[in-house]
Amino acid sequence: MVKKRRYWDYARYANMAISFGITMIVAIFLGFYGGNWLDRRFGTAPWLMLFGIMAGVAVGFSSIWSELSALEKDFKAAGSGKNKRKTIINNEDKDNNQ
């Protein structure tokens, strides 16, 4: 059971890393191409492209922040569940010994 739990923990981390990489790349490319298109349209090269790239980086980090927050919340909930279970088991052992 413990090995299975560890496997899923590693799978979650791998999923988060892959998701972060894909999100960051897509956000930066969309910012680049959107900013480049606006630069060609308004003749403001390279300012809107740079702004688009920075916005893409900001969106990517915002995404990873929200994923990390959700992951931390899940681990805290799982951890508190384990502690409650240990407390219940310890109390049952005490009751059995008396």
C-alpha positions as CSV (number, residue, x, y, z in Angstrom):
1,M,0.0,0.0,0.0
2,V,2.8,2.4,0.9
3,K,4.6,1.7,-2.4
4,K,1.4,2.4,-4.4
5,R,0.9,5.7,-2.5
6,R,4.5,6.7,-3.3
7,Y,4.0,5.8,-7.0
8,W,1.0,8.1,-7.2
9,D,2.9,10.9,-5.4
10,Y,5.7,10.6,-8.0
11,A,3.1,10.5,-10.8
12,R,1.5,13.7,-9.4
13,Y,4.9,15.5,-9.4
14,A,5.7,14.3,-12.9
15,N,2.2,15.4,-14.1
16,M,2.8,18.8,-12.5
17,A,6.2,19.3,-14.1
18,I,4.9,18.3,-17.6
19,S,1.8,20.5,-17.2
20,F,4.0,23.4,-16.1
21,G,6.3,23.0,-19.1
22,I,3.5,22.8,-21.6
23,T,1.5,25.7,-20.0
24,M,4.6,27.9,-19.9
25,I,5.6,27.2,-23.6
26,V,2.1,27.7,-24.9
27,A,1.5,30.9,-22.9
28,I,4.9,32.4,-24.1
29,F,4.3,31.4,-27.7
30,L,0.8,32.9,-27.7
31,G,2.1,36.1,-26.1
32,F,4.9,36.2,-28.7
33,Y,2.7,35.7,-31.7
34,G,-0.1,37.9,-30.4
35,G,2.3,40.7,-29.6
36,N,4.0,40.3,-32.9
37,W,0.7,40.5,-34.8
38,L,-0.2,43.6,-32.9
39,D,3.2,45.1,-33.6
40,R,2.8,44.6,-37.3
41,R,-0.7,46.0,-37.2
42,F,0.2,49.1,-35.2
43,G,3.8,49.5,-36.1
44,T,5.1,49.4,-32.6
45,A,7.7,46.7,-32.9
46,P,9.1,45.2,-30.6
47,W,7.2,46.6,-27.6
48,L,3.9,44.7,-27.8
49,M,5.7,41.5,-28.6
50,L,7.9,41.9,-25.4
51,F,4.7,42.7,-23.4
52,G,3.1,39.6,-24.8
53,I,6.0,37.4,-23.8
54,M,6.0,38.9,-20.3
55,A,2.3,38.4,-20.0
56,G,2.8,34.8,-21.1
57,V,5.4,34.2,-18.4
58,A,3.1,35.8,-15.8
59,V,0.2,33.5,-16.9
60,G,2.5,30.4,-16.8
61,F,3.7,31.2,-13.3
62,S,0.1,32.0,-12.2
63,S,-0.9,28.6,-13.4
64,I,1.8,26.8,-11.6
65,W,1.1,28.7,-8.4
66,S,-2.6,27.6,-8.5
67,E,-1.5,24.0,-9.2
68,L,0.9,24.0,-6.3
69,S,-1.7,25.5,-4.0
70,A,-4.1,22.7,-4.9
71,L,-1.4,20.1,-4.5
72,E,-0.4,21.4,-1.1
73,K,-4.1,21.4,0.0
74,D,-4.5,17.8,-1.1
75,F,-1.3,16.7,0.8
76,K,-2.4,18.6,4.0
77,A,-5.8,16.9,3.8
78,A,-4.2,13.5,3.2
79,G,-1.8,14.2,6.1
80,S,-4.5,15.1,8.5
81,G,-6.4,12.0,7.5
82,K,-3.4,9.9,8.3
83,N,-3.0,11.5,11.7
84,K,-6.6,11.0,12.6
85,R,-6.3,7.4,11.6
86,K,-3.3,6.9,13.8
87,T,-5.0,8.5,16.7
88,I,-8.0,6.2,16.3
89,I,-5.8,3.2,16.1
90,N,-3.8,4.2,19.1
91,N,-7.0,4.8,21.1
92,E,-8.4,1.4,20.1
93,D,-5.1,-0.2,21.2
94,K,-5.4,1.6,24.6
95,D,-9.0,0.4,25.0
96,N,-7.9,-3.2,24.2
97,N,-5.1,-3.1,26.7
98,Q,-7.3,-1.9,29.5
